[in-house]
Amino acid sequence: MLSACSWSWFGLNCTPRASAVHATGSLSVAPPHDFTYVPAVNGHVSPNRIENTAMTGLVLKGDVNEAVRNGIARSLAISGFHLDTGTRVLSGSIEKFTVDDERSPTYWTLKMHYVVTDTTTRKVVFSTTKTVRQKSPKFTSNTIAIEDTVKLSVDALIGDPGFVRSVN
């Protein structure tokens, strides 16, 4: 029997992905309402919809900002960050989240603006925007594709020395 990973014509990618960087630090991740989903605020899509090229949009059970925020928290915890301590809090805005699935493979694009704030002084100590593009097979689970795309964005954030300095 052949492994599904050998079926290259389906576009499966079974290569395990390692986290880009293992870093440590202490911070809190703000609640979902502090992760603004800009396309929804602008009235372009509803809060639970990701813009999609093949249909009107992918509708999630919950809001996009909650799914992204929870994915960020999971990815940071897996990477070694302490999330329940520290005087720094991570928030941000989801400036763009789209799916291009007219053809196979599908491309998920996430543009995130991250902000780290010192809770004692209420001053921004770090700010950056990261844009990532995740390739996935056409019929991948939306949940898995969202988690993979958010993880890729968090890997880019963790790879930024300014971010690591801001939470240590």
C-alpha positions in Angstrom: 0.0 0.0 0.0 1.1 3.5 -0.7 1.1 6.2 1.9 -1.1 9.2 1.2 2.0 11.3 1.4 3.3 9.7 -1.8 0.2 10.9 -3.8 1.9 14.0 -5.1 -0.8 14.8 -7.6 -3.2 15.6 -4.7 -0.7 18.2 -3.5 -0.4 16.6 0.0 2.5 17.9 2.0 3.4 15.4 4.7 6.7 16.9 5.6 6.7 17.6 9.4 7.1 21.3 10.1 9.3 22.2 13.0 8.8 25.5 14.7 11.0 28.2 13.2 12.4 29.3 16.6 12.2 28.1 20.1 12.2 31.1 22.4 11.1 31.9 25.9 9.6 34.8 27.6 6.6 35.8 29.7 3.5 37.6 28.5 -0.2 37.4 28.5 -2.3 37.1 25.4 -5.2 39.6 25.3 -8.8 38.4 25.1 -10.3 38.0 21.6 -11.9 41.4 21.6 -8.4 42.9 21.6 -7.6 41.1 18.3 -9.6 43.3 15.9 -10.7 41.6 12.7 -10.4 44.7 10.4 -12.4 43.3 7.4 -15.4 42.8 9.7 -15.0 46.2 11.3 -14.9 47.8 7.9 -18.1 45.9 6.9 -16.4 43.8 4.2 -17.3 40.5 5.8 -19.1 39.3 8.9 -17.1 38.6 12.0 -17.2 34.8 11.5 -16.3 34.8 7.8 -13.0 34.5 6.0 -13.0 36.0 2.5 -12.6 33.3 -0.2 -12.2 33.4 -4.0 -14.3 30.4 -4.9 -17.3 31.1 -2.7 -18.6 34.2 -0.9 -16.6 33.2 2.2 -15.8 30.5 4.7 -18.2 30.7 7.6 -16.8 29.6 11.0 -18.8 28.5 14.0 -17.2 31.3 16.1 -15.6 34.6 15.2 -12.4 34.8 13.2 -10.7 37.0 15.9 -11.4 34.3 18.5 -10.0 31.5 16.3 -6.8 33.5 15.5 -6.3 34.7 19.1 -6.6 31.1 20.5 -4.3 29.8 17.8 -1.7 32.5 18.7 -1.9 31.5 22.4 -1.5 27.8 21.6 1.5 28.4 19.3 3.2 30.6 21.8 2.7 28.1 24.6 4.1 25.2 22.4 7.1 27.4 21.5 8.0 27.8 25.2 6.5 31.1 26.3 4.9 31.5 29.7 1.4 32.9 29.0 0.0 33.5 32.5 2.7 35.8 33.9 4.6 38.9 33.0 3.9 42.6 32.6 3.6 42.4 28.9 0.4 41.7 26.9 0.1 40.7 23.3 -2.8 42.1 21.2 -3.2 42.9 17.6 -5.3 43.3 14.5 -6.1 40.9 11.8 -5.7 43.1 8.8 -6.3 40.5 6.1 -7.3 36.8 6.2 -8.2 35.3 2.8 -8.3 32.0 1.1 -7.5 31.6 -2.6 -9.0 28.2 -3.5 -10.0 28.6 -7.2 -7.4 26.0 -8.0 -5.4 23.4 -6.2 -3.5 24.0 -4.0 -5.2 26.5 -1.8 -3.4 29.5 -0.5 -4.3 31.0 2.9 -3.0 34.6 3.5 -2.9 36.2 6.9 -1.7 39.7 7.6 -1.4 40.4 11.3 -0.4 43.5 13.2 1.0 42.5 16.6 1.4 44.9 19.6 3.1 44.2 22.9 2.1 46.6 25.7 3.7 47.0 29.1 0.8 46.7 31.5 2.4 48.9 34.2 3.2 51.9 32.0 0.5 51.2 29.3 3.1 51.9 26.7 3.7 50.0 23.5 7.1 48.3 23.7 6.9 46.4 20.4 4.8 46.6 17.2 5.2 44.8 13.9 3.2 43.5 11.0 3.7 40.0 9.6 2.2 38.6 6.4 2.3 34.9 5.8 1.0 32.7 3.0 0.2 29.0 3.7 -0.2 26.4 0.9 -2.5 23.5 1.6 -4.3 20.9 -0.4 -7.7 22.0 -1.8 -9.9 19.9 0.6 -8.0 20.5 3.8 -10.0 21.0 6.9 -10.6 24.7 7.5 -9.7 24.3 11.2 -6.4 22.7 10.4 -5.6 25.3 7.7 -6.4 28.2 10.0 -4.2 26.7 12.8 -1.3 26.1 10.4 -1.6 29.6 9.0 -1.7 31.2 12.4 1.3 29.1 13.5 3.2 30.3 10.5 2.5 33.9 11.5 3.5 33.2 15.2 6.7 31.6 13.9 7.5 34.8 12.0 6.8 36.8 15.1 9.0 34.6 17.3 11.7 34.9 14.7 11.8 38.7 15.2 14.5 39.6 17.8 12.6 42.7 18.8 9.7 40.6 19.9 11.8 38.3 21.9 13.6 41.2 23.6 10.2 42.8 24.4 9.0 39.8 26.4 12.2 38.9 28.2 
